[in-house]
């Protein structure tokens, strides 16, 4: 199915090169697509671009998109199914990068409070594995809350997309779903609080923008609807991320490699208070300037 939002809100409406993965009308294997702020998707597969990974590994993905987009077939956006823009890329995440995130994590548990306080000011950031590609969902698909958790929240985040050489080639909207009661009970439970089926959403596109100064002028916003009414909303600026993007990337790549590239979630600065928890059927909408809108409904897993 396509995105459940009006497609004008799925596209960011700017001139940046946007690339995606999609299922074409009538079915078939995933294709690589591109769009530039309109309601149509260019089928780059028709020009021999068989994988998003290969495109992102090229020397200038934006130039390739600009050259091919006018000459390949196009599909109406409401005729295709957008997929998460990952293939074999792992998804990792950085935590406690916003002051608000530090405060919220400290509120989860007195037992863990000092650890979160220290990591915010430490040289080494908190970086953890979030999801393999096959567990990531795209816009219009469902995100999950754990059946054994009682306090579940979404975390709207800027996602940095890197190629196999460690170069930041673009960014996407990310949702780092979290079971805060499980994490708050004991820091050693972090993998269970963060990594499970449908715990990560990415999309709707990868915007081929890698200039940190430009990205830091963006803002990210979230709205959660329940039975058609908004039950939580918030917004923050990407400039509130304390650490530089290249700093976070350098720590991620220390002592390991990602031959197929990697996606790094950069932390959240919009956190519901302890009185709020997600429920099945809730609709989570995250909007990031320069990229677009990621929409997911909540299910129990």
N, C-alpha and C positions, 0 to 999 in steps of 0.2 A: 504494500500500500504506500501511497505517497504521504508526504507530510500532512498532518491534520490541520495545519494552519493555512490561511490564505497564502498563496505562493509568493505574493508580493512581499510578505514579511519574511519569507525564507531567504530571499535574495537580499543582500545588503544595499543594493541600489547605488553602487559606486563603480569606478572604472578599474578597480583592481582585478587581476586575473584570479579566477576561482576555479578550482578543480575538484572533482568528486568521483565517487564510484556509484553506479546505478544499475538497475535492472531495466532493460528496454521494454517497450510495449510488447505484449504478447509473450514475455518471458525470455529465457535464454541466459547464458552466463553473464556475470558482472562485466560492465564496460567502464571505461574511463571517460569522464565528461568534463566539460568546461562551460562556464557562463560568465557574463559580465553585466550583472545587475539587471537582468531581464527575466522573463518567465520561460526561457527555452534553454535546453541543454545541448551543447555541441558534442557529437559522438566522435571523440578523438580516436576510438578504436578503428574507425573507418579509414584512418590515415596510418594505421600500424602501431598506435600506442596501445600496447596490450596490457600494461599494468601501471598503476599509479606509482609504484615503487620505481620503475624504470624512468618515468617522467621526472620524479623528484631527484633522481640520481644524475640527471643531465646537467650540463654546465649552466644552462639558462632556461629553466622550465617556463618562465613567463614569456620568453621570446618564442618558444615552440608553440605555446598556446596561442599567442597573437598571430602567428603565421598560419596555423591550421584551422582556427575557429571559423574564419569566413568561408572556408572551402569544403568543410565536412558536413554531413547531414545533421539536422537538428531535430530534437523532439520537444514537444510541449512538456513543461515541467510536471503538469498534473497527469501526464501519461506514463511517467516513469516512477520507479521506487528508488529513492535515495538510500544508499547504504553507508555504514560507518566508513570514513576515509582511511581505513587501515587494511593491510593485507597480511603481511608477516611481521609487522612492527609490534614490538612490545610497548606497553604503556606504563610509564613510571610517574611518580608524583613527588612534588616537593611540599613539605608541610611547614606551618608556622612562618610563612613569608610575609603575612600581613599582621599588624598589631592586633586587629580584631580577632584573627585566627588564634593568636597566642592566648588572648583573654578567654575565648570560648573554650579552647582545649583545656585551660587551667580550671575552668568552671566544671568540666566533666568529672573531675575527681581531685580531692585534696591530696590523695596519694601520688598523683602524677604531676601536680601543679609545678613543682620546682623543675622537673625535667623540661617542660615546655618553656618555662621562663628562661632557662639556660640556653636552649637551642636557638631561641630567637636572636640572641646576641653572640652566639658562638661563630667561629670561623667556618666550621663544617656545618652545612645545612642538613636538615632532615630530608632524606630522599628514600623512597620505598617503592617496591614493585607494586603496581596497581592491577594490571590485567594483561593476559595474552590477547592477541588480536581476535581470536574466535569468540571471546566473551564480551566484546565491545558491541554496543548497540548504536544505531544511528537515529537520526530524527524520524519521528513517527513510530518508532518501535517502543517497547515497554522497558522501563528501568525497574530494578527489583529492590525490595526491602526484605531483610531476613525474617523468616518465620520465628526465629528464636531470639529476636531483638524487640525491645519495646520503645526505643528512642532512635528514630531514623530520620536523617536529614539529607537534602541534596547540597552539593557544594559547587556553585558556579565558578568556573575557572578558565583562564586563558590556557590553551594547550599549544605548546611550541612543538613544531614538527621538524625533525632533523633527518637528514639523509645518512647513508652509511659511512660518510666521512666525518660526521659530527657537525656538519654545517646546518644552521637554522635556515630552512628554506620557506617556511610559512607557519601559519597558525590556524587554529580551529577553536570552536566552542567546546568546552568540556564540562561534564558533570561527574564529580568524584563522590559518588554516593557513600554514605558513612553510617554505621551503627554506633552511635555515640555512647550508649550505655555499655556496650561490650568493650570498646576502647577504654572508657573511663574506669571500668572495673580493674583493669590491669594493662599496663603498657605492652606486655607480651602478647596480648590478644589483638594487637593492631592488624595483623594479616587477616584475621577472621572478621574484623570490623570493616575492612576495606576491600577485600578480594573475595568475591563470590559471583555466582551467575548474575548477569545484568547489573553489575555494580558500577559500570563505567559507560557513559554515553559520550560520543564525539560526533561533530558535524556542524552544520550540514555540509560544509565544504572545507577544503584547505585553501585559505587565502594566501597567495604567493607574495607575502609581505614579510620581510625579515629585518626591517629597520627598527631598532628598538626605540629610538626617539619618537618615531611615528606611532608605534603601537602603544607607547605610554600615554599618548593623548586620548586613547580610547577609554570607554567606560563599559562596565558589565553590569547587567541587571537581571533580576530573577522575579518571577511571579508564580505563585502556586494557587491553583484554583481547586475548589472542592464543591461539587454539586453546582457548578456554574458561578460561584462567588470566590473572590480573591480572599485567601486566608493568610497569605504572607507575601510581602514584596520588599525588595531592597536593591540598592545600587551602590557601586563604588568605582573608583578610578583605577585603571591599571597602574598609574603612577604611584599607587600606594604599596606596590610590591617592593619590599626592602632591598632584595638582592638583584644584581644585574642578571640579565638573561644569559650572557656568556659565562658568568660565574656559576650559575646553576648547571648549565650544560657541561662545563668543565668538571664539576664534581661528579655528575652522572657518568661521564666517560672514564673516570679514573679506574684503572685496573680491570676494565671490561670493554667489550666492543659490541657493536650492533650492526652487523653486516647488511641488514635489510632496513636500517634506519630505526628511529625510536620516536615516541611521542612523550613529552614531559608536561604534565599538569603542574601549574605554577603556584597553587595554593588559592585559598579563598578569603575574601574580605567581607563576605555577606553571609552571616550565620544566624539562623533563627535561635531564639532563646530557649531555655530548658522547658518551657511550657508547650513547645510545638513539636509534633512528630508527624511524619508522613503517614497517610492511610492509603490502602488500595483504592484505585480510582482517581486519586489526585492527578492533576495535570501540571507538569513542571515546564515552564517556559523560560529559557535563558537567552538573552540578547547581548551580543557583543559587537560594538562598533567595529566596522571594517570587515566583519565576517558574516554575520547573519543571526538566525534564530534557530535554536535547538529546542524541540518540543518532544516530551515523552510522558506517557501515562505510567502510573505506578501500579505494580503488581507484587504480590507476595511470592517469594521463591524459597 
